[in-house]
Amino acid sequence: MNTKIKALQQSLPAGIDAAVITSEPNRNYLLGFASSNGTLVVAREEAFFFTDSRYITAAQQAVKGAQVLLEKGRPLANLKAFLAEKPYKVLAIEAQHTSVEAYRILQSELAACTLDASGALDRLLLNTLRRKKSPQEVEKIRAAQAITDACFEHILSFIKEGMTEKEIQLEMDYFMLSHGADALSFETIVASGENSAKPHAVPGKRRVQKGDFITMDFGAVVDFYHSDMTRTVALGEPDAAMVEVYNTVLFAQNAAIAAAKSGAKCVEIDATARNIIKAAGYGDYFGHGLGHGVGVEIHEEPCFNTVSKEVFQEGDVVTVEPGIYLPGRFGVRIEDMIYHSASGILNLTESEKKLLVL
Ligand SMILES: [Mn+2]
């Protein structure tokens, strides 16, 4: 039984005979199977997964809810031959994952079918199906976050003055991968001193020193599901300006989490943090959105930002990550993941948030 394919079949828009899914995140989500190649065709009453010889045996063992078949020839030639035997006339494709070039080729090769590239399939998958996490999916995110929390605890005792950002990054990556992570959610960020003022700094040769803030943004993947967390710690005693910025970010983050009630508008949750940072005089130094959904991709729906039209609802897993970045000086970001469960809002991140001085 594959509840995800079933749910997609039951919610295929009227007029669509089948969905053709080739993107990795959507295949991972629907099949729970990892491969660099594959075409999933989901019709109302049946589903087929084509993959090549590298993956066919593993797919036949692992995939449920779709007939697994060996791809004959190139993926498009295989799809064309398959569709010639099927009554599907209108096919929905993933507009977000199809280049203009690929779309042109699909149109000419599959001329017997009508292609729906309106984005309806993307929206159905992203905004409805993938967005609403089941308790089983949240268990995977929790497992990934448990590794992430353990990594934070470990790295606190590892960091010493004179180490490079890169050395700290490598230790974090090794820790996560050797404690059950299938992969890293993204390239771990370790940004120290003035580098911490760059929200997505790349860890480099800079050596951490007394008086630095060190911002670490990292996460693990377990069974396709990601975690995401950021902490900023001080190495040696921080000065008064650093403490003030830290406390402002922490106050804004806690306030935004408290504002994330069921049915709250995502823009208002963002505004809660943004207004606190603005009132403290740092409005120009918080340039990014407050948070993003997390699931089989590190960034998915919904988002807490200034333009979202969504409300926070049951099944959502979203980060809350305000920051203040003072160019040339230092920056602070604090990030947790929150989950709207059936019985209330839960914080999936367990790590300490008070200012830690190493
Ligand atoms: Mn994040």
Boltz pocket constraint, residues with backbone or C-beta under 6 A from the ligand:
constraints:
  - pocket:
      binder: B
      contacts: [[A, 228], [A, 229], [A, 292], [A, 298], [A, 319], [A, 321], [A, 335]]
      max_distance: 6.0
